[in-house]
Amino acid sequence: MGMLSEFKDFALKGNVVDMAVGVVIGGAFKSIVTSFTSDVLMPPIGLATGGVDFSEIVIPLTEATAEAEAVTMNIGTFANTILDFLIIAFAIFMVVRAMNAAQKQEEAAPAAPAAPSKQEVLLTEIRDSLRSR
């Protein structure tokens, strides 16, 4: 089997395609959560804390000069990123929790009894025949 056909088999397996779809949707979801955090959640929090814009909270390490910009630690941006992560992690937790609950319900559902084998059917017929005598 050539390397190209091996790669084709690998790339077209269901799990790889499912993972690729998950990565694309996850990237889109991250954009939504980032916008939610920055544009919806943080402004009221900033207003409640006296009009603080968290994205502008920095710790200056060096002052700006004519040749170089100031070097800062962007604490507010980091806080927004942590909040993004927590929202995404909670959403994923809820999805996994729902999937686990559905799987448990499926496992708990009683399975339909298996159809009797040919041997069991034959033995039942023999038993019924002997009873009728």
N, C-alpha and C positions, 0 to 999 in steps of 0.2 A: 504494500500500500504506500503510495507516494505521499510526500509531506503535504502537498496541496490538497489531496483528497482527505487526509487526516485532519487538516485544518478545517476543511469544509464540514466534515462530520462534527467536529467540535463546535464550530460557530453556529451551526444550524440546530443544535440540540435545544430542546425546549427551555432548559434552565438558563442557558446563556442568553437567549432571546428575552426571556422574562426578566433577567437581571438588567439587560440593556434598557428595556422599557422602564424598569424601576428607577434606574439612574437618571433617565431623561425626565421622568415625572418628578423625581426627587429634586432635581435642579430647578424645575419650574416651581415646585412647592417652596423651595428655599427662597426664591425671589418674592413669592407672595408673603412669606413669613417676615422677611427682611423689611418689606414695605409696610406690613402691619406694625412691626415693632417701631420702625423709624417714624412713620407718618401718622399712625393712629394711637399707639400705646404710649410712646415716650412724651409727646407734647402735653397730655394731661398730667403725667407724672412730673414733668418739668414745671408745669403751672402750679401744681400742688406744692412743689418745693421752692416756690418763689421765682418762677420764670427761668429756671436753669435749663439750658440746652445741653443735654448730656453729650452730644457729639462734639461739643466745644470744650469739654473738660480735659485739660492737658496738664502735664507736669513738664515745664521747660527744663531741658538739660543744658542747652547753650542758647545764647541770644542770637538773633539774626544779625548778620553783618552784610556789608555791601556785596561780598562775594558768595555768601552762603545763607541758606534759609536757617531758621531756628531748628534745633533738634529737640523734639518733644516726645514724651510718652503719652499716647492718646488713650487715656483711661476711660473716657466717655464712650468712645467707639468700641473699646473692648467690652464695656458693660452692655452695649447694644448687641454685640456679637454673642455674648453669654446668654442674654435673654432670647435671642434667635434660636440658639442651640437648645435651650430649655423648652421652648415652644415646640420645636421640631421633635425633640426626644419624647415629649408628652404625647404628641400626635401619633408618633410611631408606636409608643407603648399602648395607646388606645386601640390601634389597628391590630397589633399582635394579640392583645387581650381579647378582642372580639373574635379573632381567628381561632384562638385557643378554646374559647367558649363554644364556638360552633363545632369544633373538632370533638370536644367532650360530649356535646349533645349527639353527634353522629355516632360516637362510640357507645354511648349509653342506649341508643335506640335498639330495641330488640331485633335481632336478625331473623329473617324469615326462615322457617325450618327448611332444611334441605330436602329435596325430593328423595323418596326412597329409592334405593338401588334396585337393579333388576333382580338380584338375589332376594332382597327383602320382599319384593312384589310376588315373586314365585313362592316363597315360603308362606306368605299370607294367603295366597290362593290355595296351597296345599292344606293349610290349617283350616280354612273355611270349608274346603271340600270334606275333610275328615269330620268336622262338626256336623255337617249336614247329613251324615250317615247315621 
